[in-house]
Amino acid sequence: MDAGKKEEIMLALSQVIDPDFRVDVVNLGFINEIDLNDQGLCLVNMTLTVIGCPIMGTLEEMVADALKIIDGVEEVKIEYRWEPAWSVERMSPYAKAMLGLS
């Protein structure tokens, strides 16, 4: 995947707002890796604040919807990585400021 397509995908993901935190999944530090293969499969490796997060399904749907409008993305697959566990340190300065943590 070229740098321009990666930037386009990350920009789309930055529009996905976590309903609980009201901050996007990129700035919250949820996105670990992204990849787009030649067949149009966009693989998103992400984490959430806790295993079994009650809004996991909602976030998956929101991520898929945001990415499916990108030219070249035919399918979205989300995988989770729980190690290392998510922590506040993964958040951007913007997210910390929005949540009053800076």
Backbone hydrogen bonds, N-H to C=O, Kabsch-Sander energy under -0.5 kcal/mol:
donor,donor_aa,acceptor,acceptor_aa,energy
6,K,2,D,-2.2
7,E,3,A,-2.3
8,E,4,G,-2.0
9,I,5,K,-2.4
10,M,6,K,-2.7
11,L,7,E,-2.4
12,A,8,E,-2.1
13,L,9,I,-2.5
14,S,10,M,-1.8
15,Q,12,A,-1.4
16,V,13,L,-1.7
17,I,15,Q,-0.9
18,D,16,V,-0.5
18,D,23,V,-2.4
22,R,18,D,-2.9
25,V,13,L,-0.6
25,V,16,V,-2.1
28,L,24,D,-1.7
29,G,26,V,-1.3
30,F,25,V,-2.3
31,I,25,V,-0.7
32,N,30,F,-0.6
32,N,45,N,-2.9
33,E,45,N,-1.8
35,D,43,L,-1.8
37,N,41,L,-2.3
40,G,37,N,-1.7
42,C,40,G,-0.6
42,C,75,E,-3.2
43,L,35,D,-2.7
43,L,41,L,-0.7
44,V,42,C,-0.5
44,V,77,K,-2.8
45,N,33,E,-2.9
45,N,43,L,-0.5
46,M,44,V,-0.6
46,M,79,E,-2.7
47,T,30,F,-2.4
53,C,50,V,-1.2
56,M,53,C,-1.9
59,L,55,I,-2.7
60,E,56,M,-2.5
61,E,57,G,-2.2
62,M,58,T,-2.3
63,V,59,L,-2.8
64,A,60,E,-2.6
65,D,61,E,-2.6
66,A,62,M,-2.1
67,L,63,V,-1.9
68,K,64,A,-2.3
69,I,65,D,-0.5
70,I,67,L,-1.9
73,V,70,I,-2.2
74,E,40,G,-2.6
74,E,72,G,-0.7
75,E,40,G,-2.2
77,K,42,C,-2.7
79,E,44,V,-2.8
79,E,77,K,-0.5
81,R,46,M,-2.1
86,W,48,L,-0.5
90,R,87,S,-2.0
91,M,88,V,-1.7
92,S,27,N,-2.8
96,K,92,S,-2.4
97,A,93,P,-2.5
98,M,94,Y,-2.6
99,L,95,A,-1.7
100,G,97,A,-1.2
101,L,96,K,-3.8
102,S,96,K,-0.6
